[in-house]
Amino acid sequence: MKRLFIATPIITLSAEIQKISADLRFKLRHDDIVWVKDDVRHLTLRFLGATPPQQVPDIRKALKEACAHSQPFALTINKIGVFGSHYHPEVIWLGFEHFEPFKKLFDELEPKLQTLGFEPNYGNFVPHITLGRIKSLHDKHKFWESIESVPSSFEQTLEIKEMCLYQSFLHKDGPEYKTLGTYGLD
């Protein structure tokens, strides 16, 4: 089985967002958080999970078709969030107030994936760029103070021109991704 997902790479963050990330890392340095390395940062369209290798050609075809029906578009990073509960936060992420073109691409791809046997994506659709995965916190109160201290006026526009099919390998010091295919929008 291959652990697969579909995403677009996001290697470069603005100086302002890099500073916000560095400040958070400093404030939360005593916590056990696995921070995402710059070279593997991405915006996930759809997590596929454990997938038989023989399904890869059909996934590639579905992704190519969905991308052919979408024009390149822009998204603006303008918020920070946390997945999980207030008592058990799990992921620190960057997100978007408006993401309609990304949702449209998801809606184009999703029925094709379901035809291939993938379960529907039942959760809320929350496009995000993961900053860090929380393993444990030393002080939850300090954690939430640090998150709430992030300025609310930052933004960075991203040009989304392609989607990639990735295979993920999980390691103790963070994930490694192998690109199985790149598909241009348009």
Secondary structure as UniProt FT lines:
FT   STRAND          2..9
FT   HELIX           15..27
FT   TURN            28..30
FT   STRAND          32..35
FT   HELIX           38..40
FT   STRAND          42..51
FT   HELIX           53..55
FT   HELIX           56..68
FT   STRAND          73..84
FT   STRAND          89..96
FT   HELIX           100..115
FT   TURN            116..117
FT   STRAND          128..136
FT   HELIX           140..148
FT   STRAND          156..160
FT   STRAND          162..171
FT   TURN            172..173
FT   STRAND          174..184
//
